[in-house]
Amino acid sequence: LANAAVPFYVYCKYKDTQSSDIAMSNIGDNTQPEVSTTILDWAAYYLYMATFISFFFEGFGAFWFGLAEAERGCNLHTPFKLITELSFWAAFNVWLQPLGTLTNIWFFIANREYLMKLRLREIWGPLWLNQKNNFRVKLDFNKGILSKICHRKPPELPTQEELDARLDEWIETWERKRIDAGRDTDNISIRHLESGAPFPVFTGSPTFRGTLFPTHDEWLYMRDHCEDYLSLLPWERVYAPEKFLRWYPSHREQIVSFLQEPYDFKVRREVWMFGYGSLISPDSPPAGLTKDQKKQIIPYWLKEQAGYRRVWNYRHGPVGINAFGLEKVNDKDNSNTNRDQGNNGDSDGAMNIAGCVYPMDYEKASDLFSYREEGYELLFVHEDYFHAMHPDFCLPKGIGYVWVCGQPTLKCKDSSSDKCNIMECKRHNPTIDSPILQSYIDTVLQGALRYSTAGRGHVDGMNFAAAILKSTSGWDYPWFNDRLLAGRPWTFLPQYKLIDGLLSTCPTSRNAFVKRLNTAMQCYVEKQPMLEYEKEE
């Protein structure tokens, strides 16, 4: 509309000038009258020229956009996408920059958005800011001359009062969503770091000797030879590149850069979670993770001082499966714990639990514990009860508490009873109608085996899988081999020898492994009491 008004403005301004020219020509005076240039004239010139400049850059960007779209699916690294973003940025900001930027700066200051480390993209543009709106060039303000000029201080860690206030906010949000979902709000536990108590020292042995994640050069080679690094089912071979990016989404250098960013909950609105079951596998990640969050699934220890151990105690009654869950250990039992992770057989005390930590959006985490993991209690564990499996990949300081799926819910008040027919009652050991399934174990261990790297780390994935088995108790229950073609497992599970070898030699699972049954021996009539009870309810 403004551009349409430019010709009308020019006509109105110079209409009187043209009349004066005619009058002067009648008396023989050819002197041109002077016309002063005002701010409105410069604004008209700008609007008139901005139209052509914007159209030029928009057409220029469309050309590079076509080239950028054409390279999709190819292993090419070209600046086509960056040129496209620069062209479109120039096309729209030539027109919107003056008024729009001034408006955004006003809101930027009025709303104190600078405290949230937001950056005005219309000023810096895609040449300086990446897709995450962070500067492409990272300057270290704590070293060299920049430290003397800027005097930038590292972020302060939150106090215990701030951590408690943050924890209260988390609990309030979780309770609100639980009520909205029609569920109770009693299943919640908090493992604080006791004041005056000694710092919980990790007592286990090292697991990873390599780089944990492949370096950038190794990752590029793995990407180009992805079929050599994946366990592919027959119908997955066509989609091998897509599966590789799902199983190996990033490399060591990028993950280290993610973890070096200061943690600020008010800015990032992220929490850290600990998964110890099927969430370890990239084929069954928690819903809601962003692309960058999926890259930060890092092996970690939950220390035995937290007072828990991992057992088979989550019964999913409707489908007939038993999965991993935590069991709280009394202080009396914990005092007699064999603190060595290489102990033989099951232990009645707490143990170091091998799993993975990963970041997640705060609201998504509340939804996860309100809907998907409704059968578990929500457990908050202080960050000092966790230990990194590799010194280069540690949790950011100041996260406070880590979200964990705690003990399964209990309705019948007797978790040792195998006569409970309440489907909502989850905390029960495996039975014939809800057994341990080999497919669940395969999912967990395949997710662990992917953490193998070149050189000294070529057996790290196997060590991590062994650590998961050694830190799991309660195997001496019904265990069914439900693999596809269980009699010919190599058809659909190329890693079956490695997995069965770990299960048959691990001290905690070897006795139960020899008693593993085929699923053909299960009769569905075993679930009849539970189904009858549900029908009566």
PAMIPA-284722 format. One record per residue (C-alpha): x, y, z; residue in one letter. Coordinates in steps of 0.05 Angstrom, whole numbers, plus 32768, in hexadecimal, padded with zeros to 4 digits. Layout:
N
XYZA
...
//
This chain:
537
800080008000L
8039802F8010A
805980217FCCN
8017802F7FAAA
801580737FCBA
805A80887FB1V
8043809D7F6BP
800880C37F89F
803780E77FB8Y
806780FA7F7FV
802C81147F55Y
8012813F7F8EC
8057815B7F9EK
806A816E7F57Y
802481837F3DK
802E81CB7F52D
807481CB7F36T
805B81B87EF1Q
802781F17EF2S
805E82227F04S
808882097EC9D
804F82187E99I
8044825E7EB5A
808D82707EB1M
809382587E69S
805C82887E55N
808482C57E6CI
80C582AC7E4EG
80E882997E8FD
810682537E8BN
812182517ED3T
810F82107EF7Q
80EE821A7F3AP
811181FD7F77E
80F281C07F99V
810881B07FE0S
811381677FF4T
80F081518033T
80F18113805FI
80B380FA803CL
80D980FE7FFAD
811080D28014W
80DD80A28030A
80BB809E7FECA
80FE80917FCAY
810D805A7FFDY
80C980387FF4L
80CF803C7FA8Y
8115801E7FA5M
81087FEA7FDCA
80D47FC97FB1T
81047FBA7F79F
813C7FA67FA9I
810E7F777FCFS
80F47F577F8FF
813C7F4E7F76F
81537F2B7FB6F
81157F017FB9E
81207EE87F72G
816A7EDE7F80F
81597EB57FBFG
81257E8B7F99A
815C7E757F69F
81897E5D7FA2W
814D7E3F7FC6F
81427E117F8BG
818B7DFB7F8DL
81877DEF7FD8A
81487DC47FD0E
81697D9D7F98A
81A37D877FC4E
81757D687FF8R
81857D1F8003G
81CC7D287FE8C
820A7D278013N
821D7D6E7FFEL
82327DAA8027H
82267DE97FFFT
82167E318013P
81D67E307FEAF
81A97E318027K
81D07E698048L
81CE7E938008I
81827E878005T
81797E9F804DE
81A47EDC8040L
817D7EEE8002S
81397EE88023F
81537F0D8060W
816A7F468033A
81297F45800BA
80FC7F4E8047F
81287F788073N
81357FAD803EV
80EA7FB98043W
80DC7FAB808DL
811E7FBE80ADQ
8111800680C3P
80CC800280E2L
80CB7FB880F5G
81107FB88115T
81027FF6813EL
80C27FD68157T
80E67F968169N
811D7FBC818DI
80E97FE081B6W
80C97F9E81CBF
810F7F7F81D5F
811E7FB48209I
80D87FBC8227A
80CF7F718232N
81187F698249R
81227F328215E
816D7F3E8218Y
816C7F1A825BL
81557EDB8236M
81907EE18206K
81637EEB81CAL
81827F08818BR
81617F348157L
81687F0C8118R
81517F4480EAE
81907F6C80FEI
81C57F358100W
81A87F0B80C8G
81B87EC380B6P
82007ED480A7L
820E7EDC80F2W
81D77EB18111L
81CC7E678105N
818A7E428105Q
81897E408152K
81917E8C8152N
81D67E878170N
82137EAA8154F
82397E818121R
827C7E99813EV
82847E8B8188K
82B07EBD81ADL
82D07EAA81EED
82C57EE6821BF
82EC7EC68254N
83307EC58230K
835F7EF6820FG
834F7F3E8202I
83047F328201L
83057F20824BS
83247F65825AK
82F37F8A822EI
82B27F66823FC
82C07F4D8286H
828D7F16827AR
82807EEB82B7K
826C7EA282B3P
82237E9582C6P
82177E8B8310E
81FD7E498327L
81B87E4A8346P
81B37E498392T
818F7E1283B7Q
81547E4083C2E
814F7E4C8377E
81537E018369L
811B7DF4839CD
80F07E2A837CA
80FC7E0B8337R
80EB7DC78353L
80A97DE2836FD
80987DFD832BE
80A67DBA830AW
807A7D95833CI
80417DC78335E
80417DC082E9T
80447D7482EDW
80097D72831FE
7FE07DA082F3R
7FEA7D7382B6K
7FDD7D3482DER
7F9B7D5082F6I
7F8A7D6482AFD
7F987D1D8299A
7F6B7D0182CFG
7FA37CE182F7R
7FB97CE68340D
7FF37D128357T
80107CE6838DD
80447CC28364N
807F7CF0836DI
80C17CE98393S
80FC7D17839DI
81447D0183ADR
81657D3E83CCH
81AE7D4483DBL
81AF7D408426E
81D07D7B8448S
820E7D69846EG
82137D25844DA
82537D128428P
82557D1D83DDF
823D7CDD83B9P
827C7CC1839AV
82767C93835EF
82947C4E836DT
828C7C2B832AG
82BF7C1C82F5S
82CA7C4282B2P
829D7C2D8279T
82B57C55823DF
82FD7C588225R
82F27C7981E2G
82D27CBB81CDT
828A7CA481DDL
82717CC7819FF
82947CC4815BP
82BF7CFF8147T
82A87D29810CH
82D57D0680DAD
82C17CC180F4E
82787CD580F1W
827F7CEA80A8L
829E7CA78097Y
82687C8280BDM
82337CA98099R
824F7C978055D
82547C4D806AH
82167C4B8095C
82037C038086E
82437BEB80A8D
822F7C0D80EAY
81E57BFD80EEL
81BD7BBF80FES
818C7BC180C5L
814D7B9880BCL
81407B808075P
810D7BB78067W
81397BEE8086E
81737BE98055R
81527C1C8026V
814D7C4D805FY
81937C42807BA
81A97C8C8076P
816A7CA3809CE
81757C6F80D2K
81BE7C8380D9F
81AB7CCB80E7L
817A7CB2811BR
81AC7C84813EW
81EA7CB18135Y
81CD7CF78131P
820C7D1D8143S
82567D1B8150H
82837D27818CR
82957D70817EE
824D7D878177Q
82357D6481B6I
826F7D8181DEV
825B7DC781C5S
82137DBB81DBF
82297DA78221L
82577DE38228Q
821E7E148222E
820B7E308266P
81CB7E138282Y
81957E468293D
81507E2A829FF
812E7E6D829AK
814B7E768254V
814C7E308237R
81107E12825CR
81317DCD8258E
81377D96828CV
81647D59828DW
81487D138291M
81657CCE82A0F
814E7C928278G
81627C4B828AY
81357C1F825DG
811C7C218217S
81287C6C8214L
81727C5B8208I
81607C4381C2S
81597C76818AP
811F7C4D8170D
80F57C5E81AES
81097CA381C5P
80DC7CCD81F0P
80AA7CF681C8A
80B87D4081C4G
81047D4381BDL
811E7D76818DT
81537D678158K
818B7D828184D
81717D5F81C3Q
81727D1C81A0K
81BC7D268194K
81CA7D2C81DFQ
81B67CE781F8I
81F47CDA8223I
82057C9C824CP
82057CAB8296Y
82057C8A82DBW
81D17C928312L
81FB7C888350K
81E97C538383E
81E77C8883BAQ
81A47C9E839DA
81867C5F83BBG
81697C3C837FY
81747BFF8354R
81597BEA8311R
812D7BAC830FV
80F77B8B82E5W
80BA7BA68308N
80907BCE82D6Y
80547BA382C2R
802C7BBC8287H
7FEE7B928292G
7FC57BA08253P
7FFD7B8A8222V
80217B58824DG
80687B728255I
80977B81828EN
80C97BB98287A
81007BDB82AFF
80EE7C0482ECG
81117C1F832AL
810B7C02836FE
811A7C2C83ACK
814A7C0C83DDV
81457C168427N
81827C32844BD
81897BF18471K
818E7BC98431D
81BB7BFD8411N
81EE7BF78448S
81FD7BAF8434N
82037BBE83EAT
823E7BA383C4N
82577BE483A7R
827D7BC3836ED
82597BC2832CQ
82797B7F831CG
82567B5A8354N
82397B158344N
81EF7B0B8343G
81B87B398359D
81BF7B6B8392S
818A7B8083C4D
81AB7BC483CDG
81B07C0283A3A
81DD7C028367M
81FB7C2F8333N
81C97C3182FAI
81E27C3A82B2A
81B57C638285G
81B37CA3825BC
81A57CEC826AV
81877D1B8237Y
81687D618236P
811E7D6D8229M
80F07DA98226D
80D17DB6826AY
80897DB28252E
80967D73822AK
80B57D528267A
80767D618290S
804C7D438258D
80787D058256L
806D7CF582A0F
80247D06829CS
80127CDB8260Y
80467CAA8244R
80697C978285E
802A7C9A82B0E
803A7C5682CEG
80797C7182F0Y
80807CA18329E
80A47CE28319L
80E87CE1833BL
81147D1F8343F
815C7D0E8353V
81917D428364H
81C67D4B832FE
81FE7D36835FD
81E37CEF835FY
81F87CE88315F
823C7CD882F9H
82567CE082B2A
826C7CA1828EM
829C7CCB8264H
82C07D098281P
82B57D318241D
82697D2C8244F
824E7D468287C
820C7D64829BL
820C7DB0829BP
82147DCF82E0K
81D67DEB8301G
81A07DBC82E6I
818D7DAC832EG
81627D6E8328Y
815C7D3982F2V
81197D1B82DEW
81157CCF82E4V
80E07C9A82DCC
80DF7C808323G
80BB7C448341Q
807D7C2A831CP
803B7C3B833BT
801E7C0B836EL
7FD37C02837BK
7FCD7BC083A0C
80007BD083D7K
80267B8E83CAD
80587B918392S
806F7B49839FS
802A7B2C8391S
801E7B0B834DD
7FD37B078359K
7FC57B51834EC
7F957B5B8313N
7F917BA78315I
7FAB7BC182D2M
7FBD7C0582EFE
7FEB7BE28322C
802F7BE28300K
80627BD08335R
80667B85832EH
809B7B53831CN
80977B2C82DAP
80647AF582D5T
804E7AC4829FI
801A7AF68286D
804A7B31828BS
808F7B15827EP
80D37B31826DI
80D67B378221L
81157B2D81F9Q
81007B6281C7S
81007B9681FEY
81467B828213I
815E7B8481CBD
81437BCB81C4T
81697BE38201V
81AB7BC081F1L
81AB7BD481A8Q
81A57C1C81BFG
81E17C1181ECA
820C7BEE81B8L
820C7C2B818AR
823D7C4F81B8Y
82797C2E8198S
82B07C59817AT
82F17C4E8155A
83317C398177G
832D7C2D81C1R
82E27C3781C0G
82D17BFD8192H
82B67BD581CDV
82977C1081F3D
82517BFF81DBG
82587BB881F5M
82727BD38237N
82377C02823DF
82067BC9822EA
82297B9E8263A
82247BD78295A
81D97BDA828AI
81D27B8F8296L
81FF7B9082D4K
81D77BC982F1S
81947BA482E9T
81787B73831CS
813C7B44831EG
81487B1782E1W
81307AD682FFD
80E97ADB82E5Y
80C37AC382A6P
80EB7AD9826AW
80D17ACF8223F
80F97AD181E3N
80C77AF681B6D
80F77B09817ER
80E17B048136L
80F47ABE8120L
81127AAE8164A
812E7A6D8148G
81547A948112R
81647AD68134P
81997AEC8102W
81637AFA80CFT
81497B3880F4F
817E7B458129L
81C67B428110P
81E07B538156Q
81BD7B198178Y
81FE7AF48188K
821B7B3081ABL
81DC7B3D81D3I
81D27AF481E7D
821C7AF081F8G
82157B2B8228L
81D67B0E8248L
81F47AC98251S
82347AE28272T
821C7B1D829CC
82197B0882E6P
81D47B2582F0T
81B27B0682B4S
81D77AC582A3R
81B07A9882D1N
816D7AB082B6A
81857AB0826EF
81897A64826BV
81407A618280K
81287A8E8248R
80E97A748227L
80CA7A7B81E2N
808A7AA381DDT
80657A6881BFA
80637A4A8206M
80387A84821FQ
7FED7A798222C
7FC17AB78220Y
7F937A978253V
7FC67AAD8287E
7FAA7AF48280K
7F637ADE828BQ
7F5F7AF282D6P
7F777B3982C6M
7F477B40828CL
7F0D7B2682B6E
7F1E7B5882EDY
7F207B9182BBE
7EDD7B7B829FK
7EBD7B7D82E4E
7ED97BC282F2E
//
